[in-house]
């Protein structure tokens, strides 16, 4: 994330700086930290073997926390308003939009999952499928291609080929939330 400002006990901080702080905290607690690319993971008797570019490690448990790729939206204004009203995670930022007008950009299973999260905060949701044909019995769907996002300090409009839609925030849910080949290899089902 560009800026994380809803993490308990932490002032607004960038994603990379939060990672650095977490690594430093782990080291202060006596935890060994190995900075190396993971090449492969295998199931072994009693646990796992993690193969890295600098050696192999065995453990009884394995936590896969690789994050998720963020698919940028190649639309004018996306980079300008990212973290200024355009969000990539409904679980992280949905509560900022309680009873507000929200645009949800996407068309597949990931969008449906993010929709379920946003429904906990607002019923003023418009789905922008960005050209894909989809259906939803509860919320309006705009299938026009998004041309731009606009506003001043924060995003305020989603502009399509035919119309501008006034909104309070945008959530982008294109593609899949993660694509972790190591998790799939181990039989971990991702939803």
C-alpha positions in Angstrom: 0.0 0.0 0.0 1.0 3.5 -0.6 -0.1 4.7 2.9 -1.5 2.6 5.7 -3.4 4.7 8.1 -5.7 2.3 9.8 -3.3 0.0 11.6 -3.8 0.0 15.4 -0.9 1.8 17.2 0.9 2.9 14.1 0.9 6.4 12.6 0.3 6.6 8.9 3.2 4.7 7.2 4.0 3.4 3.8 3.8 -0.3 3.0 7.6 -0.7 2.5 8.3 1.2 5.8 5.8 -1.0 7.7 7.6 -4.1 6.4 11.0 -2.7 7.5 9.6 -1.9 11.0 8.1 -5.5 11.2 11.5 -7.0 10.3 13.3 -4.9 12.9 10.7 -5.9 15.5 11.2 -9.6 14.7 14.9 -9.2 15.0 14.6 -7.4 18.4 12.6 -10.4 19.6 15.4 -12.8 18.6 13.7 -14.1 15.5 16.1 -15.0 12.7 15.2 -13.2 9.5 16.4 -14.6 6.1 16.1 -12.2 3.2 16.1 -14.6 0.2 13.8 -15.5 -2.7 11.8 -18.7 -2.1 12.3 -21.0 -5.1 10.2 -23.9 -4.0 8.3 -25.4 -1.1 7.8 -29.2 -0.5 5.8 -31.2 1.9 8.1 -33.4 4.0 7.4 -35.8 6.9 6.4 -33.7 9.8 6.2 -30.4 8.0 7.7 -28.4 5.1 11.0 -27.7 3.4 11.4 -24.2 2.0 14.1 -24.0 -0.7 15.6 -20.5 -1.2 18.4 -19.1 -3.3 20.7 -19.2 -0.2 19.7 -22.5 1.4 17.0 -24.8 2.6 14.9 -24.6 5.8 12.6 -27.0 7.4 9.7 -26.3 9.7 6.6 -27.9 11.3 4.4 -25.0 10.1 4.5 -22.6 7.2 2.8 -19.2 6.8 2.5 -18.0 3.3 2.2 -14.2 3.4 3.3 -13.0 0.0 0.8 -10.3 -0.4 -1.2 -10.0 -3.5 -0.4 -8.4 -6.9 -2.2 -5.2 -7.5 -3.5 -4.9 -11.0 -3.4 -1.2 -12.0 -6.2 0.2 -14.0 -4.9 1.9 -17.1 -7.4 4.8 -16.8 -6.6 8.5 -16.6 -6.6 9.6 -13.0 -6.1 6.1 -11.5 -2.5 6.8 -10.2 -3.5 10.4 -9.2 -6.3 9.3 -6.9 -4.9 6.0 -5.7 -5.0 6.2 -1.9 -7.0 9.4 -2.4 -10.4 7.8 -2.8 -9.3 4.9 -5.0 -8.7 1.7 -3.0 -7.6 -1.8 -3.7 -8.9 -3.6 -0.6 -12.5 -3.5 0.7 -11.6 -5.3 3.9 -8.9 -2.7 4.6 -10.8 0.5 3.7 -14.5 -0.3 3.3 -15.4 1.1 6.8 -14.4 4.6 5.7 -17.4 4.5 3.4 -20.2 3.7 5.8 -23.5 4.9 4.1 -21.6 6.6 1.3 -21.7 6.2 -2.5 -19.2 3.6 -3.7 -18.0 2.5 -7.1 -16.8 -1.1 -7.4 -14.7 -1.8 -10.5 -14.5 -5.4 -11.6 -16.5 -8.3 -13.1 -15.4 -11.7 -11.7 -15.2 -13.7 -8.5 -12.9 -11.2 -6.9 -15.4 -8.4 -7.5 -18.1 -10.5 -6.0 -16.1 -11.1 -2.9 -15.3 -7.4 -2.5 -19.0 -6.6 -3.0 -19.9 -8.9 0.0 -17.5 -6.9 2.1 -18.7 -3.5 1.0 -22.3 -4.5 1.6 -21.5 -4.4 5.3 -20.9 -0.7 5.1 -23.2 0.7 2.4 -26.1 -0.1 0.1 -25.1 2.7 -2.3 -22.9 0.6 -4.5 -22.6 1.0 -8.3 -20.7 -1.8 -10.1 -18.5 -0.7 -13.1 -17.7 -3.7 -15.2 -15.4 -1.7 -17.4 -16.8 -3.2 -20.6 -17.6 -6.7 -19.4 -21.2 -7.9 -19.5 -22.3 -9.0 -16.0 -25.6 -9.1 -14.0 -26.5 -8.3 -10.5 -30.0 -8.3 -9.1 -29.3 -5.8 -6.3 -27.0 -3.1 -7.5 -26.8 -1.0 -10.7 -24.2 -2.0 -13.2 -22.5 0.3 -15.6 -20.9 -1.6 -18.5 -19.5 1.4 -20.3 -15.7 1.6 -20.4 -14.3 3.9 -17.8 -12.4 6.8 -19.4 -11.2 8.6 -16.4 -11.4 9.4 -12.7 -11.7 13.0 -11.7 -11.9 15.2 -8.6 -9.8 17.7 -6.7 -7.9 16.4 -3.7 -10.0 13.1 -3.7 -11.7 11.2 -6.5 -15.3 12.4 -7.0 -16.3 11.2 -10.4 -16.1 8.0 -12.5 -16.3 9.1 -16.1 -17.4 6.7 -18.8 -17.9 7.2 -22.5 -21.5 8.3 -22.0 -21.8 9.7 -18.5 -20.1 11.0 -15.2 -21.1 9.3 -11.9 -20.6 11.2 -8.7 -19.1 8.9 -6.0 -17.4 9.1 -2.6 -14.9 6.3 -3.2 -13.8 3.7 -5.6 -12.7 0.1 -5.0 -10.9 -1.8 -7.7 -11.3 -5.6 -7.9 -9.9 -6.7 -11.2 -8.6 -10.2 -11.9 -7.8 -12.2 -8.7 -6.8 -11.2 -5.2 -3.7 -13.4 -5.4 -2.0 -15.9 -7.6 0.4 -17.9 -5.4 1.8 -20.9 -7.2 3.5 -22.2 -4.0 0.1 -22.3 -2.2 -1.5 -24.1 -5.1 1.3 -26.7 -5.1 0.7 -27.4 -1.4 -3.0 -27.8 -2.0 -4.1 -24.6 -0.3 -7.4 -23.5 -1.8 -7.5 -19.8 -2.5 -10.8 -17.9 -2.6 
